[in-house]
Amino acid sequence: MFKSRVVFFVFLLTAGIFYGCSTQKSLYYSAFDGIEANPQLLTLHRDSIRVEIKGPLPLEVLAKDRAITLYPEYHYGQGALRLGEFEVFNGKFTPTDRRVDVSLQLTFPYLPGMEKGKLVLKGLAEDAKGLKTIPEKELGKGLITLPMLARFGQVILDEPIPVVGMYMETYLNPEAYLEEKIHTIKFGYGSAQLSGNRLTSAESGPISSLLEPGKTLRKVSILGTHAPVDADRRDANLARMRAIEAEQRVRQQLRGLDVPVEVNHRNADLFDLRLLIADYKGLNDRQKAAFYEVLLSESAYENQIAELRKLPGFAAVQRDLFPLLASAKVTLYSEPSDQTKAAIASRVYAAVRNGEVLRNLSEGDLLAAAKDAPQLSEKESIYRYMEQHFPSATATNNLGVVFLNQAQRSLDRRERNILISNAIAQFKTSANMQQNPIAYHNLGRAYLMLNDYFEAYVAVSQASAMERNLNNPFLKENEALRGAIDIINGDYRLATVRLNQAPRTEEHLFNLGLAYFLSGDYEKAQVAFEESVQVNRAYGYGFYGLALVNAKVGKDEDLALAYLQKAVAYSDALRQRALTDLSFEAYRQNERFIEVFRPLELWMDGSGPVIPAGDEAMQQDEVKEEEN
């Protein structure tokens, strides 16, 4: 009997303990039931995530001696980011007989890996009995990072490494590095007719061909002039007719070759005589100075001729130089052929590597050699040589571009950052040597590689401000890069304006579609993504964009998955992204969604992906692709 009473007492004691624990646990078990995140699907905006945590605390958890503190966290990878500590209730200062509404406005930075994370709310209740942990609640899972899809030369593991940056000679003045060869075609005084079938050069004799071995003729310029003698001065059209006559002979010798020929003439002007006197040996320095004094005066043309006739040495000038003015000057602009350029580049690199001084090569020769050098190490050596022997903003900028592309290929983070820092120093020095938009464009590229979007935008904007010609190819490319940064910065409408000016490449068209998509204009987004696909069907991003549009508008699930299947087949990076992209969350329970990720070789036999009916244009393109 006594034993039974003891057992019964122990039972009551145990039950009381569990009842007390259960009461404490159940008190806070549903404390966060009314609290939600807005938006529930977190979205990247600019370089951060914004979210509001809001909702009521139940009255039963409120007490005069109790304080409740919330600890929102974002869990990702192997750790968590604490987003703050917020005391949302304290019974000493807040009435306990009315509802307490939680409202927390949070902004936290985006960090790589957050796409697969979750937003968690934790809490502590403190009263006279001590601290109690409030059961945590998951408020949101995953992060939409569509702005990070913007393409601007990032390195993706399964894709070719993009070449980034601009070499200055390509965009400033490509003709500055063409070789010039001048032929002076002489005419008789008062005549605009040439005898014979061939052109005869005053410098080299009969011209059998305008084309030289190992060179490519890029342009021909013809300038007709007349001599300051009575026979030439009688006909005001003589210089123009001489240019036309020379043009006809040039075109005959080109034999239909597609080379632009520019034709000009100069009348009542002694500019060309000034050029000839500079190299003329028949006058001493004092005599030349007297001629220049007349030629540079503001007197009328006829008065200048009269004054020249009075000068010592005029007879020699009239005899030797005037016949050269009764002429058409034919200037050939050529560059080495591709094979010749590669051979020159190889020889220049070998000479530079061996420490030789290249006495017979000009700055233009070296720039051409560096441009045609196949390896970045060869380009680096040539540009370093130029910095030493031909210091210029061009060589300094171009060496920086080499550093950028070496950084693109480096797997060592420390080496990569050093190369980017060196590139930044080069571009700043180039801009200081000569204010030029290309150096600022490249500076923006470098900052982008460091994920410094603010400094990148400042530099690229400076580049655009320096170029006034809206049709300049450089400006169009620069605005395309600026538009990509606009997407990352959340300025989607502005991005569409800039990207509409860009060249219609698959990358720029994808960025345009992405900007339209993020701004809510899904119809224009679809058009831009389709254009991207048409330019390059192996560029998976265009198909990914089409999948996004169809998933967003909910128009056709089969079509969205078909496009997604195409995208992941062409890009493993997009495959990995699609697995966690919340844009396709509604499809995850669909068996066809799993089919999307089948290896490419499983459907190359024609089994998929199938473009459903309703997208006839894309179906026709599929047929054309198979026929090719």
C-alpha positions in Angstrom: 0.0 0.0 0.0 2.8 2.4 0.9 4.6 1.4 -2.3 1.6 2.2 -4.4 1.3 5.7 -2.8 4.9 6.5 -3.5 4.5 5.5 -7.2 1.4 7.6 -7.5 3.2 10.6 -6.0 6.1 10.2 -8.4 3.7 10.0 -11.3 2.0 13.2 -10.2 5.3 15.0 -9.8 6.5 13.9 -13.2 3.3 14.9 -14.8 3.5 18.3 -13.2 7.0 18.8 -14.5 6.0 17.8 -18.1 2.9 19.9 -17.9 5.0 23.0 -16.9 7.4 22.4 -19.7 4.7 21.8 -22.2 3.0 25.0 -21.0 6.2 27.0 -21.6 6.8 25.4 -25.0 3.2 25.8 -26.2 3.2 29.4 -25.0 5.8 30.3 -27.7 5.2 27.5 -30.2 2.9 29.7 -32.4 4.5 33.1 -31.5 5.6 33.7 -35.1 2.6 32.2 -36.8 1.3 35.6 -37.9 4.6 37.0 -39.0 5.5 36.9 -42.8 8.1 38.2 -45.2 7.2 40.6 -47.9 8.1 39.7 -50.6 8.1 36.0 -49.8 10.3 35.4 -52.9 13.3 37.6 -52.1 14.7 39.5 -55.1 18.1 41.1 -55.7 17.9 44.8 -56.3 21.1 46.6 -57.2 23.7 45.0 -54.9 21.4 44.2 -52.0 18.2 42.5 -50.9 15.3 44.4 -49.4 12.6 42.7 -47.3 9.9 43.6 -44.8 9.1 41.3 -41.9 5.7 42.1 -40.5 2.9 40.6 -38.5 1.3 40.5 -35.0 2.6 38.8 -31.9 -0.2 36.9 -30.1 -1.5 38.4 -26.9 -0.7 35.3 -24.8 3.1 35.9 -25.1 2.8 39.4 -23.8 3.5 40.0 -20.2 4.5 42.9 -18.0 7.8 41.4 -16.9 8.7 40.0 -20.4 10.8 41.3 -23.3 10.8 39.7 -26.7 13.8 40.2 -29.1 13.9 39.1 -32.7 16.9 37.9 -34.7 16.3 37.6 -38.4 19.0 35.7 -40.3 19.8 34.7 -43.8 21.2 31.1 -44.0 23.3 30.1 -47.0 26.2 27.8 -47.6 27.7 26.7 -44.3 26.8 29.8 -42.3 24.3 32.5 -41.6 24.2 36.3 -41.9 22.7 37.9 -38.8 20.5 40.8 -40.1 20.1 42.6 -36.7 18.7 42.4 -33.2 15.3 44.0 -32.6 13.5 44.3 -29.3 9.9 44.4 -30.5 8.2 44.1 -27.1 9.0 45.1 -23.5 6.2 44.8 -21.0 7.7 47.5 -18.8 7.0 50.1 -21.5 4.3 48.6 -23.6 0.7 47.7 -22.7 0.0 44.0 -22.7 -3.7 44.2 -23.5 -3.4 45.2 -27.1 -1.9 43.6 -30.1 1.8 44.3 -30.9 2.6 44.5 -34.7 6.1 43.7 -35.8 7.4 45.8 -38.7 11.0 45.4 -39.7 12.5 47.0 -42.8 15.7 45.1 -43.7 18.3 45.6 -46.4 21.4 43.4 -46.6 24.2 42.9 -49.1 24.1 40.3 -51.8 26.9 37.7 -51.4 27.8 34.8 -53.7 25.9 31.7 -52.8 22.8 33.4 -51.5 20.6 32.0 -54.3 20.2 28.7 -52.4 19.7 30.3 -49.0 16.7 31.0 -46.7 15.4 33.8 -44.5 14.9 32.6 -40.9 13.4 34.4 -38.0 14.7 33.5 -34.5 13.7 35.0 -31.2 14.2 35.1 -27.4 11.8 35.8 -24.6 13.2 37.1 -21.3 11.3 37.3 -18.1 11.8 36.7 -14.3 12.3 33.0 -15.0 15.1 33.5 -17.4 15.6 33.3 -21.2 13.3 31.2 -23.4 14.1 30.4 -27.1 11.2 31.0 -29.4 11.0 28.3 -32.1 12.4 29.7 -35.4 10.3 30.2 -38.5 11.4 30.0 -42.1 10.0 33.1 -43.8 11.4 32.6 -47.3 13.5 30.2 -49.3 15.9 31.2 -52.1 16.7 34.4 -53.9 15.8 35.7 -57.3 19.0 37.1 -58.9 17.9 37.7 -62.5 19.9 41.0 -62.8 23.0 39.0 -62.3 22.3 37.3 -65.7 23.5 40.5 -67.4 26.4 39.6 -69.7 29.5 41.8 -70.0 32.4 39.4 -70.5 32.3 37.3 -67.4 34.2 34.0 -67.4 31.9 31.0 -67.4 33.6 27.6 -66.9 32.0 25.8 -69.8 32.2 28.7 -72.2 35.0 30.2 -74.3 36.8 32.9 -72.3 35.7 36.3 -73.7 38.2 38.9 -74.8 37.6 42.1 -72.9 38.8 45.7 -73.3 39.5 47.9 -76.3 42.9 48.3 -77.9 43.2 52.0 -78.7 44.4 51.8 -82.3 41.3 49.9 -83.3 38.9 52.7 -82.4 40.8 56.0 -82.5 42.2 56.1 -86.0 42.9 52.8 -87.7 44.2 54.6 -90.8 47.0 56.2 -88.8 48.8 52.9 -89.0 48.4 52.3 -92.7 51.6 52.6 -94.9 51.5 55.5 -97.3 53.2 55.5 -100.7 53.0 58.7 -102.8 53.2 58.8 -106.6 53.3 62.2 -108.3 51.8 61.9 -111.8 53.1 64.9 -113.9 51.1 66.6 -116.6 52.3 69.1 -119.2 51.5 72.8 -118.4 48.0 73.6 -119.4 47.1 70.0 -120.0 44.9 67.4 -118.2 45.8 64.5 -120.6 48.3 61.7 -119.9 50.1 59.8 -122.7 50.5 56.1 -122.8 48.5 53.4 -121.0 50.4 53.3 -117.7 50.8 55.7 -114.9 54.3 57.1 -114.5 55.5 58.2 -111.1 57.9 61.1 -110.7 59.4 59.3 -107.8 59.8 55.7 -109.2 59.0 55.7 -112.9 56.4 53.6 -114.7 53.9 51.9 -112.3 53.3 48.4 -113.5 50.9 47.6 -110.6 49.4 49.5 -107.7 49.5 46.3 -105.6 52.6 45.3 -103.8 53.6 41.7 -102.8 52.8 40.9 -99.1 50.5 44.0 -98.7 46.8 44.7 -99.0 45.7 48.0 -100.6 43.1 49.6 -98.4 42.5 53.0 -100.0 43.6 55.3 -102.8 43.6 59.1 -102.5 44.0 61.4 -105.5 44.7 65.2 -105.3 44.8 67.3 -108.5 46.9 70.5 -108.4 48.1 73.2 -110.8 51.4 75.1 -111.1 51.6 78.9 -110.6 52.4 79.5 -114.3 50.3 81.3 -116.9 49.4 78.1 -118.9 47.9 76.4 -115.8 46.3 79.5 -114.3 44.1 80.1 -117.4 41.8 77.2 -116.7 40.2 77.1 -113.2 39.0 73.5 -113.8 42.5 72.2 -114.7 43.3 70.7 -111.2 39.9 68.9 -111.1 40.3 67.5 -114.6 43.8 66.2 -113.8 42.4 64.4 -110.7 39.7 62.8 -112.8 42.2 61.7 -115.5 44.4 60.1 -112.8 41.3 58.4 -111.3 40.5 56.8 -114.6 44.0 55.4 -115.0 44.0 54.1 -111.3 40.7 52.3 -111.7 42.0 50.7 -114.9 45.0 49.3 -113.0 42.8 48.1 -110.1 40.9 46.0 -112.6 37.7 45.9 -110.6 39.3 45.5 -107.2 37.0 46.8 -104.5 39.2 49.6 -103.1 37.8 53.0 -102.2 39.2 55.9 -104.3 38.9 59.4 -103.0 39.3 62.3 -105.5 40.0 65.9 -104.6 41.6 69.0 -106.2 43.2 72.2 -105.0 42.9 75.6 -106.9 44.7 79.0 -106.4 46.7 77.6 -103.5 50.4 77.5 -102.8 50.2 75.0 -100.0 51.8 72.3 -102.0 54.7 74.6 -103.0 55.4 75.1 -99.3 55.7 71.4 -98.8 58.1 71.0 -101.7 60.4 73.8 -100.5 60.8 72.1 -97.1 62.9 69.3 -98.7 64.3 71.3 -101.6 68.1 71.3 -101.7 68.4 74.2 -104.3 67.8 76.9 -101.6 69.8 77.8 -98.5 68.1 78.4 -95.2 68.0 82.2 -95.6 66.4 81.9 -99.1 63.9 79.3 -97.7 63.0 81.7 -94.9 62.2 84.5 -97.5 60.0 82.1 -99.5 58.1 81.1 -96.3 57.5 84.7 -95.4 55.7 85.2 -98.6 53.9 81.9 -98.7 52.6 82.3 -95.1 51.5 85.8 -95.6 47.8 86.6 -96.0 48.2 88.2 -99.4 46.1 87.2 -102.3 47.2 84.3 -104.5 48.3 86.6 -107.4 50.1 89.0 -105.1 52.0 86.1 -103.6 53.2 84.9 -107.0 54.3 88.4 -107.9 56.3 88.6 -104.6 57.9 85.2 -105.2 59.2 86.3 -108.6 61.3 89.0 -106.9 63.1 86.5 -104.6 66.7 85.1 -105.1 66.4 81.5 -106.1 63.0 81.8 -107.8 64.4 80.7 -111.2 65.6 77.4 -109.6 62.3 76.9 -107.9 60.4 77.5 -111.1 62.6 75.1 -113.0 62.7 72.2 -110.4 59.5 72.4 -108.4 56.8 74.0 -110.6 56.6 70.9 -112.9 55.8 68.8 -109.8 52.8 71.1 -109.1 51.3 70.5 -112.6 50.2 67.0 -111.4 47.9 64.6 -109.6 49.3 63.2 -106.4 48.2 59.5 -106.0 48.6 58.2 -102.4 48.3 54.5 -101.8 47.3 53.3 -98.3 48.4 49.7 -97.7 48.8 47.3 -94.8 50.7 44.0 -94.6 48.7 40.9 -95.6 47.6 38.6 -92.8 50.5 36.2 -93.4 53.0 39.0 -93.6 51.6 40.6 -90.4 51.9 37.3 -88.5 55.5 36.9 -89.6 56.4 40.5 -88.7 54.8 40.1 -85.3 56.8 36.9 -84.7 60.0 38.6 -85.7 59.3 41.7 -83.5 58.5 39.5 -80.5 61.7 37.5 -80.9 63.8 40.7 -81.2 62.1 42.3 -78.2 62.6 39.1 -76.1 66.3 39.0 -77.0 66.7 42.7 -76.0 67.4 44.0 -79.5 66.8 47.6 -80.4 64.4 47.8 -83.4 65.8 50.8 -85.2 63.9 50.4 -88.5 60.4 50.0 -87.1 58.1 52.9 -86.4 55.5 53.2 -83.6 52.9 52.2 -86.1 54.9 49.1 -87.1 55.1 48.0 -83.5 51.4 48.6 -82.8 50.5 46.5 -85.9 52.9 43.8 -84.7 51.4 43.8 -81.2 47.9 43.6 -82.6 48.7 40.6 -84.8 50.7 38.8 -82.1 48.8 35.6 -81.4 49.8 35.2 -77.7 49.1 37.6 -74.8 52.7 37.2 -73.6 53.9 38.4 -77.0 51.6 41.4 -76.9 52.8 42.2 -73.4 56.5 42.1 -74.5 55.9 44.4 -77.4 53.8 46.9 -75.5 56.4 47.0 -72.7 59.1 47.7 -75.3 56.9 50.5 -76.7 56.4 52.0 -73.2 60.2 52.2 -73.0 61.0 53.4 -76.5 57.8 55.0 -77.8 55.9 56.1 -74.6 52.3 57.0 -75.4 48.8 56.8 -74.1 48.1 54.1 -76.7 50.9 51.7 -75.6 50.0 52.3 -71.9 46.3 51.6 -72.5 47.0 48.5 -74.6 49.3 47.0 -72.1 46.4 47.4 -69.6 44.1 45.5 -71.9 46.6 42.7 -72.0 46.6 42.6 -68.2 42.8 42.4 -68.2 42.8 39.4 -70.5 45.5 37.7 -68.6 43.4 38.1 -65.5 40.5 36.6 -67.3 42.6 33.4 -67.7 44.1 33.2 -64.3 42.8 30.6 -61.8 44.8 32.1 -58.9 42.7 34.8 -57.1 45.7 36.7 -55.8 47.4 36.8 -59.3 44.1 37.8 -60.9 43.6 40.7 -58.5 47.2 41.9 -59.0 46.7 41.8 -62.8 43.5 43.8 -62.5 45.1 46.3 -60.2 48.0 46.7 -62.7 45.5 47.2 -65.5 43.7 50.0 -63.5 47.0 51.7 -63.1 47.7 51.5 -66.8 44.3 53.0 -67.8 44.6 55.8 -65.3 48.1 56.7 -66.6 46.9 56.5 -70.2 44.0 58.9 -69.4 46.5 61.3 -67.7 48.8 61.2 -70.7 46.0 61.9 -73.2 42.3 62.3 -72.2 40.7 59.6 -74.2 37.4 57.7 -73.9 38.9 54.2 -74.5 41.0 54.4 -71.4 37.9 55.2 -69.3 35.9 52.4 -70.9 38.7 49.9 -70.1 38.9 51.3 -66.5 35.2 50.5 -66.2 35.8 47.0 -67.4 38.5 46.5 -64.8 36.2 47.7 -62.0 33.5 45.3 -63.2 35.9 42.4 -62.8 36.3 43.5 -59.2 32.5 43.7 -58.8 32.8 47.4 -58.0 29.7 48.5 -60.0 29.8 52.1 -58.7 33.3 52.9 -59.9 32.6 51.0 -63.1 29.6 53.1 -63.9 31.4 56.3 -63.2 34.3 55.4 -65.5 32.0 54.2 -68.4 29.8 57.2 -68.1 32.9 59.4 -68.4 33.9 57.6 -71.6 30.4 58.3 -73.1 30.6 61.9 -72.1 33.9 62.3 -74.1 32.5 61.0 -77.4 30.1 63.3 -79.2 29.5 61.4 -82.4 26.4 59.2 -81.8 27.3 57.0 -84.8 30.8 56.2 -83.5 31.2 52.4 -83.1 33.1 53.0 -79.8 30.2 54.9 -78.3 27.7 52.1 -79.3 29.8 49.5 -77.5 30.4 51.7 -74.5 26.7 52.4 -74.2 26.1 48.6 -74.4 28.4 48.1 -71.4 26.7 51.0 -69.6 23.3 49.3 -70.2 24.6 46.1 -68.7 25.6 48.0 -65.5 22.2 49.7 -65.5 20.6 46.3 -65.2 22.7 45.3 -62.2 22.0 48.7 -60.7 18.2 48.2 -61.1 17.8 51.0 -63.7 16.0 48.8 -66.2 14.2 51.4 -68.3 17.4 53.3 -68.8 19.2 50.1 -69.7 16.7 49.6 -72.6 17.5 53.0 -74.0 21.2 52.4 -74.0 21.0 48.8 -75.3 18.8 49.8 -78.2 21.7 51.8 -79.5 24.1 48.9 -79.2 25.3 46.6 -82.0 22.8 43.7 -82.5 25.0 40.9 -81.1 23.6 37.9 -79.2 25.0 39.3 -75.9 23.6 42.8 -76.3 20.2 41.5 -77.5 20.0 39.2 -74.5 20.8 42.1 -72.2 18.1 44.2 -73.9 15.6 41.4 -73.5 16.6 41.0 -69.8 16.1 44.8 -69.2 12.7 44.7 -70.8 11.8 41.6 -68.8 12.8 43.2 -65.5 10.9 46.4 -66.3 7.8 44.3 -66.9 7.6 44.7 -70.7 7.4 41.0 -71.5 6.3 41.4 -75.2 9.4 43.4 -76.1 11.5 41.1 -73.9 10.4 38.2 -76.0 11.2 40.0 -79.3 14.8 40.8 -78.1 15.4 37.2 -76.8 14.2 35.8 -80.1 16.6 38.2 -82.0 19.4 36.9 -79.7 18.6 33.4 -80.7 18.5 34.2 -84.4 21.9 35.8 -84.3 23.5 32.8 -82.5 21.4 29.7 -81.9 24.2 28.1 -79.8 24.0 31.0 -77.3 21.9 29.4 -74.6 21.0 32.7 -72.9 18.6 33.7 -75.5 16.6 30.5 -75.0 16.8 31.0 -71.2 15.3 34.4 -71.7 12.4 33.0 -73.7 11.8 30.4 -71.0 11.7 33.2 -68.4 9.1 35.1 -70.4 6.8 32.1 -70.9 7.1 31.1 -67.3 6.3 34.6 -66.1 3.2 35.2 -68.3 2.0 31.6 -67.8 1.1 31.5 -71.4 2.4 28.0 -72.2 4.1 25.7 -69.7 5.3 23.2 -72.4 6.8 26.1 -74.5 8.6 27.5 -71.4 10.1 24.0 -70.6 11.1 23.5 -74.3 13.0 26.7 -74.3 14.6 25.9 -70.9 15.7 22.5 -72.3 17.4 24.2 -75.2 19.1 26.7 -72.8 20.5 24.1 -70.4 21.7 21.9 -73.3 23.9 24.7 -74.6 25.2 25.9 -71.2 26.1 24.0 -68.1 26.1 27.3 -66.2 22.5 27.8 -67.1 21.7 24.2 -66.2 23.0 24.8 -62.7 21.2 28.1 -62.4 17.9 26.6 -63.6 17.9 24.0 -60.9 17.5 26.7 -58.2 16.0 29.6 -60.2 12.8 30.5 -58.4 11.4 31.8 -61.7 10.6 28.2 -62.5 9.4 27.3 -59.0 5.9 26.5 -60.3 7.2 23.8 -62.5 9.3 21.8 -60.0 6.6 19.2 -59.4 6.1 18.7 -63.1 7.8 15.5 -64.4 8.7 17.4 -67.6 10.8 19.8 -65.5 13.1 16.8 -64.6 13.2 15.8 -68.3 14.6 19.3 -69.1 17.9 18.3 -67.5 18.6 15.2 -69.5 22.0 15.2 -71.1 22.2 16.8 -74.6 23.2 13.5 -76.3 19.9 11.9 -75.2 17.8 14.1 -77.5 20.2 15.0 -80.3 18.6 12.1 -82.2 15.5 14.3 -82.7 13.6 13.2 -79.6 13.5 16.7 -78.1 13.3 19.4 -77.2 9.9 19.8 -78.9 8.7 23.3 -79.7 5.0 23.1 -79.2 2.4 24.4 -81.7 1.8 28.1 -81.5 5.4 29.2 -82.0 5.6 28.7 -85.8 8.5 31.1 -86.3 10.7 29.1 -83.9 9.6 25.8 -85.4 10.6 27.0 -88.9 14.0 27.9 -87.5 14.3 24.4 -85.9 13.7 22.9 -89.4 16.3 25.2 -91.0 18.8 24.3 -88.4 18.3 20.5 -88.9 18.5 20.9 -92.7 21.9 22.8 -92.4 
